[in-house]
Amino acid sequence: MASFHPTMLTRASRLGNIRTLIVLGCVASFIQPSVSRAQHLHDRISDLFIFGPGQQPLFLAGSGDPNNPAALQAHGLHFIPSSNAENGSLIAFLTDALGTSIGSIPIGSTSGGETFRFEAGVPVLTSTSSGPIFAERAQTLGQGRMLAGISRTSFRFATLRGVDMGNINLVFTHQNVNFPGCSQQFGGDCALYGIPRLENDAMDFHLSMDLNVRVTSMYVTYGVTNRFDFSVVIPIVQAEFRGESDAQIRPFGGDSAVHYFSGTPTNPVLTAHRQSLGSASGLGDVALRLKLNMRETPDASFAILVDGRFPTGSREDLLGAGKFAGRALIILNSKFGDFSPHLNAGYLHHAGNQQNDAVLGTVGFDQRMSDTFTLATDLVTELQVGDSKLVLPGIVTYDSPFRRTLNPTNIPSIRDDIVNGSFGFKIAPARATTIVLNTLFPLNRGGLRPNLVYTAGIEYTF
């Protein structure tokens, strides 16, 4: 009769626990409450630019007035983004920045707590502290061991390239109109921007947006061998959006208006206000991780980690990026008593054409302060590769009635490099349990950023 070892039952039980946690996480993602399903959050942003009956962004009353022939012939739909590339790129910039930033929410380390390797069936401790929080360490859990955790991350987007999200200024300009007979009708070269004169009209636009995000991440790491770990992270994302917009038409002279929100050319309404709000929740972008420990010595360790984020979250509801993202890291860490410095360096690839790839670098340390308390701090960087794919329109230059320029926004055209500081604690109230508390804060202003990211979690090692 074949012999049966107790460890076989233990490992089978652990594998069963992994499967159960993954299934529960997937089920939880589908039973989360979801508000505003009649309209996606992405559409709620577009609502801030819709003022007229056409239900298109920047549609004006004068666009469809049969009693206003000049508007029909020379204006048509020329403020609408589909007709005016500059206006379209401004709106696309804002909506793309929101969607892609939620999909890039940082995920903390998934291999905390004590780590072991097994020699002749005996566990040998390979770490003294509970490890870093927003960095990775080279040590693996040990064959047959499992770490399961749940964390809650909360933040509010505060700035876009350094501009307060409550104080975004845009200027929408008219399309350069040129049609057969235009030059003869208006007495000038319609190829020049500013002829006809109504092309000088502009729309001043003040935008305020508030986007709050909460992410509940469930993660499991399993030690396949003494040197190889496998992890899965299942995030549940809750997003709440509130926005307001104020628009004002600036006519460029004349006794009557060609562009207006309501009214008539001789009695136009030149201002408009919009509000929009909504919320959504559900499964975010699921991540899978593989870590291979290449070398382990008492004083230093080296490992390679690869992971991928899959587009399981709804981009229309701002729950995910809508595209695959993958990264590869080399991990170095050392140990000097209770002080453990570490370095992560690697590359992040974003599929699609909305986000840039990035060079990754994280440097910091974790310090074992006592048997139950570890301090962890890091400098976390994500440096953009190439020119930004989130492109703002350039300066608008008018040729007539005199040459002048106009800046369409107060958002600067800068690189979207990300540099964050991380500071937190790991508390071990019991041998197999670790409580994680951390703050992540920006040290520069590239991209769409919160002022502070709070994370709290609990981990259990089997």
C-alpha positions in Angstrom: 0.0 0.0 0.0 1.3 3.5 -0.9 2.3 5.6 2.1 0.7 9.0 2.7 2.7 11.8 4.2 0.9 14.5 6.3 2.6 17.3 4.3 0.8 16.1 1.2 -2.5 16.9 2.9 -1.2 20.2 4.1 -0.1 21.3 0.6 -3.3 20.1 -0.9 -5.2 22.1 1.7 -3.2 25.2 0.9 -3.8 24.8 -2.8 -7.5 24.4 -2.0 -7.3 27.7 0.0 -5.7 29.5 -3.0 -8.5 28.3 -5.3 -11.1 29.3 -2.8 -9.7 32.8 -2.4 -9.4 33.4 -6.1 -13.0 32.2 -6.7 -14.3 34.4 -3.8 -12.5 37.4 -5.2 -14.0 36.8 -8.7 -17.5 36.4 -7.2 -17.1 39.6 -5.1 -16.3 41.6 -8.2 -19.7 40.7 -9.7 -21.8 41.4 -6.6 -20.4 44.8 -5.9 -23.0 47.6 -6.2 -22.9 49.5 -9.5 -24.5 52.9 -9.9 -25.1 54.9 -13.0 -25.1 51.9 -15.4 -27.5 53.8 -17.7 -24.5 56.0 -18.5 -20.8 55.1 -18.1 -18.5 57.4 -16.1 -16.6 58.1 -19.3 -19.8 59.6 -20.7 -20.3 61.6 -17.5 -17.1 63.5 -18.3 -18.4 64.2 -21.9 -21.6 65.6 -20.3 -19.6 68.6 -19.0 -19.1 69.8 -22.6 -22.7 69.4 -23.9 -24.8 72.5 -23.7 -27.2 72.4 -26.7 -29.9 70.2 -28.1 -27.5 68.4 -30.4 -26.2 66.2 -27.6 -22.7 66.6 -29.0 -19.8 68.3 -27.2 -19.7 72.1 -27.9 -22.9 72.0 -30.0 -24.3 75.6 -30.1 -27.8 76.9 -30.7 -26.6 79.0 -33.7 -25.3 75.8 -35.4 -28.8 74.7 -36.3 -30.7 77.9 -36.6 -32.4 78.0 -40.1 -33.0 81.7 -39.6 -29.2 82.3 -39.3 -27.8 81.6 -42.8 -24.4 82.9 -41.9 -24.1 80.4 -39.1 -25.3 77.6 -41.3 -22.8 78.4 -44.1 -19.8 79.7 -42.3 -20.2 78.1 -38.9 -22.0 74.8 -39.4 -20.6 72.5 -36.7 -17.2 74.0 -36.5 -16.8 74.2 -32.7 -17.7 70.5 -32.4 -14.6 68.2 -31.8 -15.3 66.1 -34.9 -15.0 69.2 -37.0 -12.2 70.9 -35.0 -9.2 68.7 -34.2 -7.9 71.1 -31.5 -11.1 71.0 -29.5 -11.2 67.2 -29.9 -7.7 66.8 -28.6 -8.4 68.9 -25.5 -11.4 66.7 -24.5 -9.6 63.5 -25.4 -6.6 64.5 -23.3 -8.8 64.9 -20.2 -10.8 61.7 -20.6 -7.8 59.6 -21.5 -5.8 61.0 -18.6 -8.5 59.9 -16.1 -9.0 56.4 -17.6 -5.4 55.4 -17.9 -4.4 56.8 -14.5 -6.9 54.5 -12.6 -5.5 51.5 -14.5 -2.1 52.4 -13.2 -2.9 52.3 -9.5 0.2 51.0 -7.7 0.1 47.5 -6.2 2.2 46.9 -3.1 4.5 43.9 -2.5 2.8 40.5 -2.4 5.6 38.7 -0.5 5.8 40.2 2.9 6.2 38.5 6.3 8.8 36.0 7.2 10.4 34.0 4.3 12.0 30.6 4.5 13.8 28.0 2.5 13.6 24.3 3.4 16.8 22.3 3.9 16.3 18.5 4.5 12.7 19.3 5.5 13.7 21.9 8.0 12.6 25.6 7.5 15.5 28.1 7.5 14.7 31.8 8.0 15.8 34.0 5.1 14.6 37.4 6.3 14.6 39.2 9.6 12.0 42.0 8.9 8.5 41.9 7.4 9.8 43.4 4.1 9.1 46.5 2.1 5.6 47.8 1.1 5.8 49.4 -2.3 9.0 47.6 -3.4 9.8 44.0 -4.0 12.5 41.9 -2.2 14.4 39.0 -3.6 13.4 36.5 -1.0 10.7 34.0 -1.8 8.2 32.5 0.6 9.6 28.9 0.5 8.2 25.8 -1.1 4.6 25.0 -0.2 4.1 28.2 1.8 1.3 30.7 1.0 0.6 34.3 1.8 -2.9 35.7 1.5 -3.8 39.3 2.1 -6.4 42.0 1.5 -5.7 45.8 1.4 -7.7 49.0 1.0 -6.2 51.9 -1.0 -8.0 55.3 -1.1 -7.2 58.5 -2.9 -8.6 61.5 -4.7 -7.0 62.8 -7.9 -5.9 66.4 -7.1 -3.7 67.7 -9.9 -3.1 67.2 -13.7 0.5 68.1 -14.6 0.5 70.3 -11.5 -2.8 72.1 -12.3 -5.5 71.9 -9.6 -8.3 69.6 -10.8 -10.8 72.2 -9.6 -9.3 75.0 -11.7 -8.7 73.7 -15.2 -9.0 76.4 -17.9 -9.6 75.7 -21.5 -10.2 77.8 -24.6 -12.1 76.2 -27.5 -11.4 77.8 -30.8 -13.3 77.9 -34.1 -12.3 75.7 -37.1 -10.6 77.5 -40.0 -13.5 77.7 -42.5 -12.8 77.6 -46.2 -15.5 76.6 -48.7 -16.1 77.4 -52.4 -17.0 81.1 -52.8 -15.9 81.9 -49.2 -13.2 84.4 -50.2 -15.6 86.3 -52.5 -18.4 86.3 -50.0 -16.3 87.7 -47.1 -13.9 89.9 -49.1 -10.7 88.1 -47.9 -8.6 85.0 -48.2 -10.6 82.3 -46.3 -7.4 80.2 -46.1 -6.2 82.7 -43.5 -7.3 82.0 -39.9 -9.6 84.8 -38.9 -11.4 85.2 -42.2 -14.4 85.2 -42.0 -14.3 87.4 -38.9 -16.5 85.0 -36.9 -13.5 82.6 -36.7 -12.1 84.9 -34.1 -14.9 83.9 -31.7 -13.7 81.7 -28.8 -15.2 79.8 -25.9 -13.7 80.2 -22.5 -14.2 77.1 -20.4 -13.6 76.6 -16.7 -13.6 73.0 -15.5 -13.7 71.5 -12.0 -13.5 67.7 -11.6 -13.5 65.5 -8.5 -12.6 61.8 -8.9 -12.4 59.7 -5.7 -11.1 56.1 -6.0 -11.1 53.2 -3.5 -9.5 49.9 -4.3 -9.9 46.7 -2.4 -7.1 44.3 -3.5 -7.2 40.6 -2.6 -3.9 38.8 -3.3 -2.4 35.4 -2.9 1.2 34.3 -3.2 2.3 30.6 -3.3 5.8 29.3 -3.0 6.0 26.8 -5.9 9.6 26.0 -5.0 12.2 27.4 -2.6 13.1 29.9 -5.3 9.9 30.5 -7.3 6.7 32.3 -6.2 3.5 32.8 -8.1 1.0 35.6 -7.2 -2.4 36.8 -8.3 -4.0 40.2 -7.4 -7.7 40.8 -7.8 -8.7 44.5 -7.3 -12.2 45.7 -6.8 -12.4 49.4 -7.8 -15.0 52.0 -6.7 -14.9 55.3 -8.5 -17.0 58.4 -7.8 -17.0 61.3 -10.2 -18.4 64.9 -9.7 -17.8 67.7 -12.2 -18.9 71.2 -13.0 -18.2 73.4 -16.1 -18.8 77.0 -16.9 -18.5 78.2 -20.5 -18.6 81.7 -22.0 -18.6 82.7 -25.7 -16.4 85.6 -26.5 -17.8 87.2 -29.7 -15.2 89.2 -31.8 -17.2 92.4 -32.5 -20.3 92.9 -34.5 -23.9 93.9 -33.7 -25.2 90.3 -33.5 -23.8 87.0 -32.3 -23.2 84.1 -34.6 -22.2 81.7 -31.7 -24.5 81.4 -28.7 -25.9 78.8 -26.3 -29.5 79.9 -26.6 -31.6 82.9 -27.5 -31.3 84.7 -30.8 -28.4 86.5 -32.7 -29.7 89.8 -31.4 -30.5 88.6 -27.9 -28.0 85.8 -27.3 -27.2 83.8 -24.2 -23.4 83.6 -24.1 -22.9 81.7 -20.8 -23.7 78.2 -19.8 -23.2 75.9 -16.8 -23.2 72.1 -16.5 -23.0 69.6 -13.6 -22.3 65.9 -13.9 -21.9 63.1 -11.3 -21.9 59.4 -11.2 -20.2 56.3 -9.7 -19.3 52.8 -10.6 -17.7 49.8 -9.0 -16.5 46.4 -10.1 -13.6 44.3 -11.0 -10.4 46.2 -11.8 -7.4 45.0 -13.8 -6.3 41.6 -12.5 -2.5 41.1 -12.1 -0.4 38.0 -12.2 3.2 37.8 -10.9 6.1 35.4 -11.2 9.3 35.8 -9.1 12.4 33.8 -9.4 15.2 34.0 -6.8 18.4 33.7 -8.7 20.9 33.9 -5.8 20.5 33.8 -2.0 23.3 34.4 0.5 23.2 35.5 4.1 24.1 39.1 3.2 22.6 39.7 -0.3 19.9 38.4 -2.6 19.1 38.7 -6.3 15.8 37.9 -8.1 13.8 38.6 -11.3 10.1 39.4 -11.3 7.7 39.7 -14.2 4.0 40.6 -13.9 1.1 41.5 -16.1 -2.1 43.5 -15.6 -4.9 42.3 -17.8 -7.7 44.6 -19.1 -10.5 43.0 -16.9 -11.7 46.4 -15.6 -14.2 48.5 -17.5 -12.5 51.4 -19.2 -15.9 53.0 -19.9 -16.5 53.1 -16.1 -12.9 54.2 -15.3 -12.3 50.9 -13.5 -9.3 49.9 -15.7 -6.9 51.0 -18.4 -8.6 49.0 -21.1 -5.2 47.7 -22.3 -2.6 45.1 -21.1 0.4 46.3 -19.2 3.5 44.3 -18.3 6.7 44.9 -16.4 10.0 43.1 -15.7 12.1 43.9 -12.7 15.5 43.0 -11.3 15.5 43.0 -7.5 18.6 43.4 -5.3 18.6 43.6 -1.6 21.1 43.2 1.2 21.0 42.9 5.0 23.1 44.5 7.7 21.7 43.3 10.9 18.2 44.6 11.1 18.7 47.1 8.3 17.7 45.8 4.8 18.3 48.1 1.8 16.8 47.2 -1.6 16.8 48.3 -5.2 14.3 47.5 -8.0 14.9 48.4 -11.6 13.0 47.5 -14.7 10.8 48.4 -17.6 7.0 48.9 -17.9 5.2 48.3 -21.2 1.8 49.6 -22.0 -0.1 48.1 -24.9 -2.1 50.6 -27.1 -1.4 54.2 -27.9 -2.6 56.1 -24.9 0.2 55.5 -22.4 3.9 55.7 -22.7 6.2 52.9 -21.6 8.4 53.7 -18.6 11.7 52.9 -17.0 11.1 51.9 -13.4 13.3 52.4 -10.4 12.6 52.0 -6.7 15.2 52.4 -3.9 14.7 52.2 -0.2 15.0 50.1 2.9 13.0 48.3 5.6 14.2 48.4 9.2 13.3 45.8 11.8 12.6 48.0 14.8 11.4 45.1 17.1 10.1 41.6 16.8 6.7 43.0 15.8 7.4 46.3 14.1 9.1 47.1 10.7 9.6 50.5 9.2 9.6 50.7 5.4 10.4 53.7 3.2 11.0 54.0 -0.6 11.6 56.4 -3.5 9.4 55.1 -6.3 9.9 56.4 -9.8 8.3 55.8 -13.2 10.1 57.7 -15.9 8.4 58.2 -19.3 9.9 56.7 -22.4 9.6 59.0 -25.5 7.3 61.9 -26.2 4.1 61.9 -24.3 1.1 60.1 -25.9 -1.2 62.4 -24.1 -0.7 65.4 -26.4 -2.2 68.8 -25.9 -3.0 71.1 -28.9 -0.4 73.8 -29.6 -0.6 77.5 -29.5 -3.3 78.9 -31.8 -2.2 81.6 -34.2 -4.7 84.0 -35.8 -3.8 85.8 -39.1 -6.6 88.3 -39.3 -7.7 91.0 -38.5 -4.2 91.1 -36.9 -1.6 88.5 -36.0 -1.9 87.2 -32.5 -1.6 83.9 -30.5 -3.9 82.1 -28.0 -2.9 79.3 -25.5 -5.8 76.8 -25.4 -5.2 75.6 -21.8 -3.4 76.3 -18.5 -2.3 72.6 -18.5 1.4 72.6 -19.4 3.0 70.3 -22.1 5.5 68.5 -19.9 6.7 64.9 -19.4 4.5 62.7 -17.3 7.3 61.3 -15.2 6.2 60.0 -11.8 8.3 60.3 -8.6 6.6 59.2 -5.4 7.7 58.8 -1.8 6.5 55.9 0.3 6.5 55.7 4.1 4.8 53.0 6.1 4.9 50.3 8.8 4.3 46.6 9.1 3.1 45.3 12.5 3.0 41.6 13.3 0.6 41.1 16.3 1.0 37.3 15.8 3.6 35.2 14.2 1.7 34.5 10.9 -0.2 37.8 10.7 1.0 41.2 9.4 -0.8 44.5 9.4 0.3 47.0 6.7 -0.1 50.8 7.0 1.3 53.1 4.3 1.2 56.5 2.7 2.3 57.3 -0.9 2.9 60.9 -1.8 4.0 62.7 -5.0 7.5 64.4 -5.2 6.8 65.9 -8.6 3.8 66.9 -10.6 3.8 64.9 -13.9 0.6 63.1 -14.9 -2.7 62.9 -13.1 -1.9 62.6 -9.4 -3.4 62.5 -5.9 -1.9 64.4 -3.1 -1.8 61.4 -0.8 -2.6 57.7 -1.2 -3.6 55.7 1.9 -3.2 52.0 2.1 -4.2 49.6 4.9 -4.1 45.9 4.8 -3.7 42.6 6.6 -1.7 39.5 5.5 -1.6 36.0 6.8 1.1 33.4 6.0 0.3 29.7 6.0 
